[in-house]
């Protein structure tokens, strides 16, 4: 937060400056977006640091064992959106989409029962979207973005 004007600085990916950072590399500390995150043992690393670690390991003839787990549970994402509209998107890291769904849900509370007309389809879409997005993330893609060369590290 800037002390002078009170604005909040949102960290941007150092590789993709148009994207918000989804975390920080534990090796170099640079902000990285979900496309650039390589998660190993619950820690985030950027592609550059992972490449450097791999090169050092190969030059030292150290056997490499990397266990990569799927990142998101589609059932958990769907259940979260079932109970709180937009919560599944927030769980998947789709912050803006989750906040929009959540905002629609909050606005509709005082309009109950009239809000059921639009909240049922919005809720259903939120549930299905959260589950599908979790599956895309697990396949190495990030929903709403073109495929990236940095996604090969995820299991399908």
Phi and psi in degrees as a GROMACS rama.xvg file:
@    title "Ramachandran Plot"
@    xaxis  label "Phi"
@    yaxis  label "Psi"
@TYPE xy
-79.2227  126.738  UNK-2
-70.4976  -29.8368  UNK-3
-72.2655  -49.7931  UNK-4
-115.38  -1.07958  UNK-5
75.3585  13.5453  UNK-6
-84.9638  154.462  UNK-7
-101.499  129.937  UNK-8
-94.0227  119.29  UNK-9
-91.1619  122.775  UNK-10
-64.5105  138.543  UNK-11
-114.002  150.219  UNK-12
-61.3084  135.202  UNK-13
-72.7426  -21.1145  UNK-14
-89.9127  -41.9511  UNK-15
-118.435  82.5505  UNK-16
-62.0476  -14.701  UNK-17
-79.757  -12.2478  UNK-18
-106.901  143.441  UNK-19
-71.0519  147.166  UNK-20
-71.044  140.251  UNK-21
-101.413  -3.92522  UNK-22
173.915  -174.375  UNK-23
-127.835  141.625  UNK-24
-66.481  130.324  UNK-25
-73.3213  -18.1715  UNK-26
-85.397  -48.5068  UNK-27
-110.43  -15.652  UNK-28
82.499  2.81136  UNK-29
-75.4039  146.649  UNK-30
-71.8222  138.982  UNK-31
-135.359  143.306  UNK-32
-83.9756  168.708  UNK-33
-57.7163  -27.8783  UNK-34
-67.9157  -31.2143  UNK-35
-95.0595  -11.7473  UNK-36
-71.4489  130.041  UNK-37
-116.052  112.088  UNK-38
-98.8723  120.602  UNK-39
-132.832  120.786  UNK-40
61.2631  32.2021  UNK-41
78.8364  5.69125  UNK-42
-114.685  141.828  UNK-43
-92.9697  136.316  UNK-44
-132.823  149.942  UNK-45
-84.9341  166.439  UNK-46
-61.9434  -41.3379  UNK-47
-61.532  -46.9144  UNK-48
-67.6871  -38.8103  UNK-49
-65.2734  -38.1996  UNK-50
-63.1373  -43.9365  UNK-51
-63.8248  -42.9894  UNK-52
-62.9193  -42.0082  UNK-53
-64.2333  -43.1221  UNK-54
-63.6398  -41.3949  UNK-55
-63.9593  -43.1515  UNK-56
-64.7159  -40.1705  UNK-57
-68.0261  -39.3141  UNK-58
-69.79  -28.0133  UNK-59
-89.4861  -0.455021  UNK-60
60.257  34.3624  UNK-61
-86.737  126.301  UNK-62
-63.1656  137.27  UNK-63
-104.113  129.299  UNK-64
-128.558  114.233  UNK-65
-123.066  121.148  UNK-66
-106.697  118.023  UNK-67
-111.961  123.378  UNK-68
-98.8589  155.284  UNK-69
-62.5604  144.525  UNK-70
-82.6854  -37.5726  UNK-71
-134.346  145.879  UNK-72
-96.4342  113.738  UNK-73
-60.0917  -35.1867  UNK-74
-68.1821  -43.2165  UNK-75
-62.754  -41.1435  UNK-76
-62.1472  -43.6595  UNK-77
-65.9721  -43.3566  UNK-78
-64.9458  -38.581  UNK-79
-61.2741  -43.9113  UNK-80
-70.4327  -24.3422  UNK-81
-66.8537  -42.5011  UNK-82
-85.2815  -36.7571  UNK-83
-135.872  110.432  UNK-84
-57.4903  127.61  UNK-85
95.3414  -14.7904  UNK-86
-66.6834  -32.9563  UNK-87
-65.8711  -37.6359  UNK-88
-67.5254  -40.5997  UNK-89
-62.3036  -41.7171  UNK-90
-59.4485  -37.7385  UNK-91
-78.7201  -6.73958  UNK-92
90.0346  9.18831  UNK-93
-90.6681  72.8837  UNK-94
-59.5066  -54.0127  UNK-95
-62.5675  -43.2111  UNK-96
-64.0357  -42.6178  UNK-97
-62.2656  -41.1595  UNK-98
-66.9965  -35.5623  UNK-99
-64.6252  -48.0746  UNK-100
-60.3416  -44.7646  UNK-101
-62.291  -41.888  UNK-102
-61.0635  -43.2704  UNK-103
-61.0143  -40.9943  UNK-104
-64.0872  -41.9405  UNK-105
-67.8265  -41.5434  UNK-106
-63.383  -32.2825  UNK-107
-78.9882  -15.0367  UNK-108
-59.3794  -50.8649  UNK-109
-70.821  -13.2293  UNK-110
-93.6316  3.40638  UNK-111
-59.719  139.468  UNK-112
-88.9871  -3.28101  UNK-113
-65.3479  -27.1213  UNK-114
-70.6212  -14.4283  UNK-115
-59.6666  -28.1757  UNK-116
-59.0112  -42.6494  UNK-117
-101.637  -21.6612  UNK-118
-74.7171  -31.039  UNK-119
-62.4898  -51.2205  UNK-120
-66.2805  -36.2955  UNK-121
-64.8302  -43.4008  UNK-122
-63.3205  -44.4122  UNK-123
-61.3905  -44.8223  UNK-124
-62.0896  -41.6191  UNK-125
-60.6519  -42.4288  UNK-126
-64.6759  -50.1281  UNK-127
-66.1582  -39.5757  UNK-128
-65.1723  -41.5672  UNK-129
-63.4512  -43.4328  UNK-130
-65.5463  -45.2152  UNK-131
-64.6243  -39.137  UNK-132
-65.6102  -39.1229  UNK-133
-62.3914  -39.8183  UNK-134
-64.8835  -40.2363  UNK-135
-63.8566  -42.7962  UNK-136
-60.6953  -42.955  UNK-137
-65.8072  -26.3916  UNK-138
-85.3111  0.690813  UNK-139
99.2131  5.83909  UNK-140
-107.146  158.947  UNK-141
-114.726  124.05  UNK-142
-54.4888  134.319  UNK-143
86.4573  0.465915  UNK-144
-125.435  151.109  UNK-145
-65.3841  156.155  UNK-146
-58.6585  148.271  UNK-147
-121.285  151.48  UNK-148
-69.8665  -12.4119  UNK-149
-88.3314  7.27025  UNK-150
-98.4916  1.69232  UNK-151
-69.1391  -14.5188  UNK-152
-79.0974  -7.64436  UNK-153
-91.6191  143.054  UNK-154
-72.138  149.197  UNK-155
